[in-house]
Amino acid sequence: MRPLLLSLVLIAPLATLAVAQPAASPQDQVPDLQLVPPHGGQTVPKGPPDSQAAPQQPQAARPARPPPKAPETDDQLLTKLSKAPDQRAARPIERELKARWAHTGSPSADLLLKRTDQAMEAHDFDTARDIVQKLTDIAPNFAEAWHRRATLAAQKDDYEDALTSLRRTLALQPKNFTALAELGIILEEYNDKPHALDAYRQAKVIDPFLDGLADRIRDLTKAVEGQGI
């Protein structure tokens, strides 16, 4: 079956030594020299007084940083996906949605899904089926667990389990474009072309650039609605 699948001066009081000194004779006394202030007795300041200090230039205010942008919701991403101008714009949105849908907030469920994917990548499908069976048992409301189960069932040509699992996936996550397209494939296997075509068209409304979708819609439109459509 074809896959469609970021951290002293211590002012140590200098002790004034009180040592007795002999009295100095008047000849020995040094006159107390006072500096005569110039300019009519006004003391020349050593530096400019505060009032004469050079004015400080005000610092330019730093522009406030804008608050961080809130992450887009799933619905906003789905809207962007449906309006993507081309495949190059659609691919990162597809990846972001799939990454979000692969997480439940339950570490144990997320770990089991990761192990399922690892087993699938290693082509160890029996181990993958065992893990995903446990996953759907402990997390029955995890849409992506049912999606993996459907993929593994279809790989084994167990279309009944694949169809049931895809329907559970879509009941929990109706906008899962990949699951919708895979549902169309399973319905084709059952020769239910009208419902397969409807599933493909629903998937295309959500993701116009899903691989292989346009061809399937074209072929089934001819088969279901006639050559003139």
FENPERA-V884459 format. One record per helix or strand. SS is the DSSP state (a for helix, b for strand). FROM is the first residue (numbers start at 1). LEN is the number of residues. If there is no record, write none. Layout:
# FENPERA-V884459
ss:SS from:FROM len:LEN
ss:SS from:FROM len:LEN
This chain:
# FENPERA-V884459
ss:a from:38 len:4
ss:a from:50 len:3
ss:a from:74 len:9
ss:a from:87 len:15
ss:a from:107 len:15
ss:a from:125 len:14
ss:a from:143 len:13
ss:a from:159 len:14
ss:a from:177 len:13
ss:a from:193 len:14
ss:a from:213 len:13
